[in-house]
């Protein structure tokens, strides 16, 4: 029997992890919504080197 594991964010939710990492690096304000896409867009939009971060 072969079992495959799909890790494209359909089984594992990274929203909380991304939130904590972004807070740890002070990239987003406290209380920001725990949503991976919104965090990414905020960082890209507000930081001079947002795409790199």
ChimeraX commands (.cxc) that place a marker at each C-alpha (Angstrom):
marker #1 position 0.00,0.00,0.00 radius 0.5
marker #1 position 1.29,3.45,-0.94 radius 0.5
marker #1 position 0.07,6.47,1.00 radius 0.5
marker #1 position 0.61,9.96,-0.38 radius 0.5
marker #1 position 0.55,13.13,1.70 radius 0.5
marker #1 position -0.54,16.42,0.16 radius 0.5
marker #1 position 1.16,19.45,1.74 radius 0.5
marker #1 position -0.20,22.26,-0.45 radius 0.5
marker #1 position -2.11,23.84,2.46 radius 0.5
marker #1 position -5.19,21.66,1.96 radius 0.5
marker #1 position -4.41,19.46,4.95 radius 0.5
marker #1 position -2.19,21.73,7.00 radius 0.5
marker #1 position -3.17,25.31,7.77 radius 0.5
marker #1 position -0.19,27.64,8.07 radius 0.5
marker #1 position -2.14,30.80,8.94 radius 0.5
marker #1 position -1.35,30.76,12.67 radius 0.5
marker #1 position 2.31,29.84,12.10 radius 0.5
marker #1 position 2.77,32.61,9.54 radius 0.5
marker #1 position 1.07,35.06,11.92 radius 0.5
marker #1 position 3.41,34.18,14.80 radius 0.5
marker #1 position 6.52,34.37,12.62 radius 0.5
marker #1 position 5.46,37.75,11.19 radius 0.5
marker #1 position 4.77,39.05,14.71 radius 0.5
marker #1 position 8.11,37.72,15.94 radius 0.5
marker #1 position 9.85,39.71,13.18 radius 0.5
marker #1 position 7.58,42.71,13.84 radius 0.5
marker #1 position 6.34,42.68,10.24 radius 0.5
marker #1 position 2.66,43.06,11.12 radius 0.5
marker #1 position 0.82,44.82,13.96 radius 0.5
marker #1 position -0.46,42.86,16.95 radius 0.5
marker #1 position -3.99,41.59,16.43 radius 0.5
marker #1 position -3.63,41.37,12.64 radius 0.5
marker #1 position -5.93,38.80,11.07 radius 0.5
marker #1 position -4.41,35.29,11.05 radius 0.5
marker #1 position -4.70,34.79,7.30 radius 0.5
marker #1 position -1.65,33.81,5.27 radius 0.5
marker #1 position -2.69,35.70,2.13 radius 0.5
marker #1 position -3.63,38.88,3.97 radius 0.5
marker #1 position -0.36,38.82,5.93 radius 0.5
marker #1 position 1.62,38.34,2.71 radius 0.5
marker #1 position -0.23,41.14,0.94 radius 0.5
marker #1 position 0.21,43.50,3.92 radius 0.5
marker #1 position 3.96,42.84,4.09 radius 0.5
marker #1 position 4.37,43.29,0.32 radius 0.5
marker #1 position 2.34,46.52,0.37 radius 0.5
marker #1 position 3.74,48.26,3.44 radius 0.5
marker #1 position 7.43,47.38,3.73 radius 0.5
marker #1 position 10.08,48.81,1.38 radius 0.5
marker #1 position 11.55,45.31,0.94 radius 0.5
marker #1 position 8.22,43.55,1.48 radius 0.5
marker #1 position 8.63,41.11,-1.38 radius 0.5
marker #1 position 11.98,39.97,0.02 radius 0.5
marker #1 position 10.64,39.64,3.58 radius 0.5
marker link #1:1,2 radius 0.2
marker link #1:2,3 radius 0.2
marker link #1:3,4 radius 0.2
marker link #1:4,5 radius 0.2
marker link #1:5,6 radius 0.2
marker link #1:6,7 radius 0.2
marker link #1:7,8 radius 0.2
marker link #1:8,9 radius 0.2
marker link #1:9,10 radius 0.2
marker link #1:10,11 radius 0.2
marker link #1:11,12 radius 0.2
marker link #1:12,13 radius 0.2
marker link #1:13,14 radius 0.2
marker link #1:14,15 radius 0.2
marker link #1:15,16 radius 0.2
marker link #1:16,17 radius 0.2
marker link #1:17,18 radius 0.2
marker link #1:18,19 radius 0.2
marker link #1:19,20 radius 0.2
marker link #1:20,21 radius 0.2
marker link #1:21,22 radius 0.2
marker link #1:22,23 radius 0.2
marker link #1:23,24 radius 0.2
marker link #1:24,25 radius 0.2
marker link #1:25,26 radius 0.2
marker link #1:26,27 radius 0.2
marker link #1:27,28 radius 0.2
marker link #1:28,29 radius 0.2
marker link #1:29,30 radius 0.2
marker link #1:30,31 radius 0.2
marker link #1:31,32 radius 0.2
marker link #1:32,33 radius 0.2
marker link #1:33,34 radius 0.2
marker link #1:34,35 radius 0.2
marker link #1:35,36 radius 0.2
marker link #1:36,37 radius 0.2
marker link #1:37,38 radius 0.2
marker link #1:38,39 radius 0.2
marker link #1:39,40 radius 0.2
marker link #1:40,41 radius 0.2
marker link #1:41,42 radius 0.2
marker link #1:42,43 radius 0.2
marker link #1:43,44 radius 0.2
marker link #1:44,45 radius 0.2
marker link #1:45,46 radius 0.2
marker link #1:46,47 radius 0.2
marker link #1:47,48 radius 0.2
marker link #1:48,49 radius 0.2
marker link #1:49,50 radius 0.2
marker link #1:50,51 radius 0.2
marker link #1:51,52 radius 0.2
marker link #1:52,53 radius 0.2
view
